[in-house]
Amino acid sequence: MSDKPLDGRRVLVLVSNYGVEQDELLVPTRRLQEDGADVTIAAVTSDPVQTLVGDRDPGEAVKPTTTLEALDPGAHELLLIPGGTINADQLRLESKALETIRAFAESGRPIAAICHGPWALVEADVLRGKTLTSYPSVRTDARNAGAKSWVDEAVVSDSANGYTLITSRTPKDLDDFLGAVRQSLAGSGERPADG
């Protein structure tokens, strides 16, 4: 038996194939895997995911685990949406990504989003009554989507309206963000069935 704190926990990461902020994808993915979590990266296509650094400089290319169309969202315990302006904007246009976000919220499973990632939550209409943070330019969109409030804090965890939402502002907040994600996963009860 493994002594890793997140052994067997399943995390789903939603991304577009271009424009995800490198550290907001790679740091959580690698650290959660080091803690024993099974991390699935679902992209729009099976092509490599080209990350960016600071929304402009090419970063590392990452092979996705699956595509949005082939995805089984029910097999995962937590949904993670990294930022990157281009990534978040493209995800808002993907119906399968929006369906997945809604499925997590409706089933009471946690969603974690950082930086511009909450833009996809705006489009999925799952922010009503929530307190959250994000990159500052998303603040008005979140409020217009029914969020209770937007705060300027490193990490915000809100369990209102049936599911836990974990949000952070920028890559500088990754340690706090991952602490809240780990806590949510470690404290989650039932694990999904193999599927």
Protein Blocks (a to p, Z undefined) as FASTA:
>chain_A
ZZbfkgoiacdddddfehpafklmmmmmmmmmmnopacddddfblcdcdddehhlaccdd
dddfbdfklpcfklpfbdcddehjklmmmmmmmmklmmmmmmmmmnopacddehjlmmmm
mmnopmgoiacdddfklmmmmmmnopabdcddfbdcdfeehiacdddfblmlmmmmmmmm
mmmmmmpccdcddZZ
